[in-house]
Amino acid sequence: MENAMPIYSHNPFDATKFPLLVLDVEQQICRPENEGFRVFHWHEEVQFVYILKGIVHFRIYDDEVDLKAGDGMFINQAALHQIMEKEDCHYHSYIVPIRMFSFFSGSIMEERDVMAVVKHPSFTCFPMRSGDGRCRQALEALQKLDSLYFKKEVVKCSEYRISIQLARVWLELISILPEFPKSMPVLGHERIRRLISFVHQNYDKDISLKDIAGAANISQTECQRCFRTYVQCSPYQYLMRYRLEQSAVMLKSLNRTITEIAVNVGFNSVSAYIKYFKKFYGVTPSKFRHNKF
């Protein structure tokens, strides 16, 4: 692998003139569809999540947090994470390229107030609870951003207004962050990113535990320990689950046969694929395709 940190979930708007990506998630449906939805992933952007309804479960590396309606979460750049529904919920995710906070390249804000935060080796996330008085202004700014972005009527200069409010959210966040201690990168974080990236890039091939461990230049035993620590399953279980999740996307979006999809996600036997799919989703691939889940 290349020495650069691998990135899995990409922002389709990154190269556009307004690179903000906003995801509306309700009843386990993500609009627009996003490759990082419900799976462990990371991205180059930072992420703000505002919860409108229910309870949302966050897992950032080996840390787990539950947040409710009115709460918010900040997830730092390159932090491996997964967002799942703990209770019927509705939330919005703002996936923001860090350059949107810097005003211009080379600014003092970029150096002191942006890069020092997003590049800190051990800062991964910051939950904002509505019951915590310190977070009141940050949550108010996030709620105002949410209302502005999802405003039904057309607003003049909307991108300008959203950009200003994003800067306000960032300012309120960094104003309440604790002072960061000097620390080294967490080795396990880098390892699990490399391991999972390898699975995401090669799930359709016949890969072994040895192959996965080799992606991070570690032993098979250490590979298994990393997965157990950060993902709470074995490398094989993660591989199987990811294959099934990718097949579910294909079943809904591609006009391919069950056999073709089974082969495309790495199964050598269509009967084995159907067996594992039914065990994981509770229905056969065919029923899953023709029903709304």
C-alpha positions as MATLAB code, in Angstrom:
seq = 'MENAMPIYSHNPFDATKFPLLVLDVEQQICRPENEGFRVFHWHEEVQFVYILKGIVHFRIYDDEVDLKAGDGMFINQAALHQIMEKEDCHYHSYIVPIRMFSFFSGSIMEERDVMAVVKHPSFTCFPMRSGDGRCRQALEALQKLDSLYFKKEVVKCSEYRISIQLARVWLELISILPEFPKSMPVLGHERIRRLISFVHQNYDKDISLKDIAGAANISQTECQRCFRTYVQCSPYQYLMRYRLEQSAVMLKSLNRTITEIAVNVGFNSVSAYIKYFKKFYGVTPSKFRHNKF';
ca = [
       0.000    0.000    0.000;
       1.037    3.610   -0.373;
       2.385    5.406    2.662;
      -0.454    7.930    2.516;
      -3.371    7.145    4.769;
      -6.035    5.358    2.739;
      -9.415    7.069    2.477;
     -12.554    5.077    1.906;
     -15.623    7.326    1.822;
     -15.282   10.171   -0.662;
     -17.217   13.390   -1.013;
     -18.774   13.547   -4.519;
     -18.947   17.354   -4.258;
     -15.299   17.873   -3.320;
     -14.288   19.173   -6.755;
     -17.359   21.402   -7.162;
     -17.736   25.106   -6.403;
     -19.588   24.337   -3.141;
     -18.075   21.146   -1.713;
     -20.355   20.632    1.305;
     -21.994   17.178    1.487;
     -25.152   16.877    3.612;
     -26.815   13.543    4.353;
     -30.414   13.231    5.519;
     -30.871    9.923    7.373;
     -34.327    8.774    8.447;
     -35.743    5.279    9.102;
     -32.434    3.688    8.073;
     -32.464    5.384    4.661;
     -29.698    7.792    3.640;
     -30.375   10.542    1.105;
     -28.352   10.945   -1.002;
     -26.909    7.449   -0.933;
     -23.420    7.349    0.540;
     -20.826    4.593    0.525;
     -19.936    5.135    4.179;
     -23.503    4.713    5.446;
     -23.754    2.229    8.357;
     -20.260    0.784    7.788;
     -16.927    1.632    9.380;
     -15.291    4.316    7.291;
     -13.316    7.526    7.373;
     -12.940   10.519    5.119;
     -10.773   13.570    4.531;
     -13.515   15.914    5.730;
     -14.670   16.639    9.270;
     -18.249   15.778   10.166;
     -20.988   17.364   12.234;
     -24.096   15.344   13.077;
     -27.299   16.943   14.345;
     -29.940   14.611   15.782;
     -33.588   15.474   15.220;
     -35.290   12.356   16.578;
     -34.552    9.158   18.485;
     -31.216    7.806   19.693;
     -28.109    7.464   17.524;
     -25.206    5.156   18.383;
     -21.707    6.300   17.434;
     -18.622    4.132   17.425;
     -15.338    5.968   16.874;
     -12.510    3.431   16.966;
     -13.157    1.642   20.284;
     -15.180    4.472   21.882;
     -18.987    4.252   21.898;
     -21.437    7.112   22.473;
     -25.227    7.320   22.415;
     -26.803   10.693   21.619;
     -30.440   11.780   21.492;
     -32.590   14.373   19.782;
     -31.143   17.844   20.245;
     -27.589   16.554   20.668;
     -24.742   16.841   18.182;
     -21.469   15.121   17.368;
     -18.209   16.288   15.829;
     -16.074   13.611   14.142;
     -12.554   14.569   13.191;
     -10.803   14.075    9.889;
      -9.627   10.490    9.209;
     -11.253    9.076   12.365;
     -12.603    5.585   11.755;
     -16.275    5.581   12.697;
     -19.695    4.037   12.272;
     -23.122    5.578   12.901;
     -26.079    3.308   13.644;
     -29.667    3.722   14.835;
     -30.241    2.664   18.444;
     -33.812    3.870   18.425;
     -35.958    5.017   15.489;
     -34.133    8.187   14.558;
     -33.686   11.044   12.143;
     -30.410   12.943   11.818;
     -28.447   15.151    9.448;
     -24.735   14.767    8.727;
     -22.657   17.685    7.488;
     -19.445   16.452    5.854;
     -17.241   19.502    5.494;
     -13.903   19.942    3.700;
     -11.603   21.675    6.174;
     -10.747   24.427    3.681;
     -14.254   25.799    4.234;
     -13.171   26.923    7.732;
      -9.872   28.541    6.749;
     -11.197   31.561    4.753;
      -8.092   31.383    2.544;
      -5.047   29.168    2.165;
      -2.179   30.135    4.443;
      -4.350   32.136    6.847;
      -3.583   32.327   10.570;
      -7.016   30.744   11.110;
      -6.005   27.778    8.984;
      -2.766   27.262   10.913;
      -3.930   27.968   14.454;
      -7.676   27.234   14.501;
      -8.142   24.519   11.876;
      -5.063   22.429   11.198;
      -4.016   22.308   14.853;
      -7.373   20.670   15.608;
      -7.963   18.362   12.667;
      -4.364   17.125   12.537;
      -4.039   16.428   16.258;
      -2.969   12.764   16.460;
      -5.301   11.707   19.281;
      -8.376   13.955   18.862;
     -11.104   11.869   17.215;
     -14.499   13.252   18.241;
     -16.430   15.586   20.511;
     -20.006   14.778   21.581;
     -22.229   17.793   22.272;
     -25.088   17.063   24.666;
     -28.034   19.411   25.054;
     -27.865   18.963   28.836;
     -24.296   20.259   28.956;
     -24.305   24.039   29.372;
     -20.859   24.332   27.771;
     -22.289   23.049   24.495;
     -25.318   25.351   24.374;
     -23.947   27.897   21.892;
     -22.353   25.249   19.660;
     -25.625   23.324   19.480;
     -27.595   26.513   18.824;
     -25.231   27.298   15.932;
     -25.588   23.753   14.598;
     -29.376   23.896   14.863;
     -29.411   27.228   13.021;
     -27.218   25.738   10.282;
     -29.646   22.841   10.007;
     -32.671   25.117    9.737;
     -30.914   27.250    7.137;
     -29.789   24.339    4.983;
     -33.178   22.625    4.992;
     -35.200   25.823    4.579;
     -38.029   25.094    2.152;
     -38.142   28.453    0.414;
     -35.313   29.665   -1.795;
     -32.972   32.049    0.055;
     -30.830   34.588   -1.772;
     -27.084   33.951   -1.436;
     -27.805   30.662    0.336;
     -24.282   29.308   -0.118;
     -22.842   32.453    1.455;
     -25.240   32.206    4.406;
     -24.475   28.510    4.909;
     -20.723   29.156    4.737;
     -20.977   31.889    7.367;
     -23.033   29.630    9.631;
     -20.585   26.759    9.164;
     -17.820   29.094   10.334;
     -19.967   29.975   13.356;
     -20.441   26.295   14.198;
     -16.680   25.753   13.919;
     -15.902   28.788   16.090;
     -18.311   27.662   18.805;
     -16.850   24.149   18.719;
     -13.196   25.154   19.017;
     -14.129   27.638   21.768;
     -15.185   24.804   24.072;
     -12.584   22.193   23.201;
     -10.225   21.332   26.063;
      -6.529   22.035   25.669;
      -4.966   19.158   23.790;
      -2.035   17.379   25.413;
       0.983   16.690   23.253;
       0.710   13.117   22.048;
       1.901   10.697   19.424;
      -0.365    9.107   16.789;
      -2.237    6.104   18.125;
      -0.639    3.143   16.356;
      -3.757    0.993   16.582;
      -5.824    3.669   14.827;
      -3.524    3.732   11.829;
      -3.367   -0.067   11.708;
      -7.119   -0.644   11.726;
      -7.611    2.007    9.017;
      -5.146    0.165    6.803;
      -6.680   -3.233    7.544;
     -10.234   -2.145    6.844;
      -9.177   -0.210    3.758;
      -7.636   -3.402    2.396;
     -10.889   -5.299    2.981;
     -12.949   -2.551    1.323;
     -10.677   -2.544   -1.725;
     -10.361   -6.334   -2.071;
     -13.570   -7.843   -0.673;
     -14.502   -9.219   -4.096;
     -11.317  -11.305   -4.235;
     -10.296  -14.524   -2.492;
      -8.354  -12.935    0.382;
      -7.035  -14.612    3.520;
      -6.221  -13.511    7.062;
      -2.567  -13.438    6.005;
      -3.405  -11.066    3.139;
      -5.330   -8.709    5.425;
      -2.599   -8.684    8.092;
      -0.012   -7.965    5.417;
      -1.766   -4.695    4.553;
      -0.509   -3.275    7.863;
       2.681   -5.376    8.065;
       1.564   -7.092   11.267;
       1.115  -10.689   12.405;
      -2.153  -12.538   11.935;
      -2.603  -12.606   15.710;
      -2.184   -8.827   15.952;
      -4.579   -8.419   13.022;
      -7.243  -10.394   14.864;
      -6.634   -8.361   18.034;
      -7.047   -5.075   16.137;
     -10.369   -6.159   14.657;
     -11.644   -7.404   18.025;
     -10.612   -4.155   19.718;
     -11.926   -1.657   17.198;
     -14.651   -3.468   15.247;
     -15.733   -6.116   17.785;
     -15.565   -8.994   15.332;
     -12.959  -11.132   13.594;
     -11.398  -10.132   10.245;
     -13.353  -12.953    8.568;
     -16.652  -11.828   10.112;
     -16.003   -8.257    9.000;
     -15.167   -9.404    5.472;
     -18.352  -11.477    5.247;
     -20.503   -8.686    6.647;
     -19.019   -6.157    4.219;
     -19.584   -8.499    1.269;
     -23.224   -8.907    2.276;
     -23.711   -5.144    2.728;
     -22.226   -4.465   -0.704;
     -24.431   -7.140   -2.225;
     -27.494   -5.516   -0.641;
     -26.616   -2.247   -2.411;
     -26.234   -4.135   -5.706;
     -29.555   -5.922   -5.249;
     -31.364   -2.587   -4.993;
     -29.398   -0.625   -7.592;
     -28.143   -3.032  -10.263;
     -30.039   -5.205  -12.735;
     -27.902   -8.298  -12.165;
     -28.846  -11.860  -11.282;
     -28.393  -13.241   -7.779;
     -25.607  -15.472   -9.099;
     -23.785  -12.543  -10.714;
     -23.982  -10.506   -7.515;
     -22.756  -13.436   -5.408;
     -19.678  -13.756   -7.610;
     -19.151   -9.988   -7.769;
     -18.878   -9.700   -3.972;
     -16.507  -12.638   -3.562;
     -18.666  -15.739   -2.973;
     -17.621  -18.888   -4.808;
     -21.005  -20.518   -4.230;
     -24.398  -18.918   -4.779;
     -25.970  -21.289   -2.237;
     -23.466  -20.163    0.399;
     -24.215  -16.539   -0.477;
     -27.977  -17.055   -0.071;
     -27.412  -18.889    3.231;
     -25.257  -16.121    4.728;
     -27.473  -13.353    3.346;
     -30.596  -14.866    4.923;
     -28.779  -15.317    8.228;
     -27.653  -11.683    8.225;
     -30.773   -9.949    6.831;
     -33.482  -12.440    7.770;
     -34.715  -12.801    4.174;
     -33.366  -14.250    0.944;
     -31.619  -11.928   -1.558;
     -34.608  -12.251   -3.886;
     -37.118  -11.153   -1.227;
     -34.790   -8.360   -0.134;
     -34.634   -7.064   -3.715;
     -38.396   -6.947   -4.146;
     -39.288   -5.491   -0.760;
     -38.515   -2.241    1.019;
     -36.030   -2.746    3.840;
];
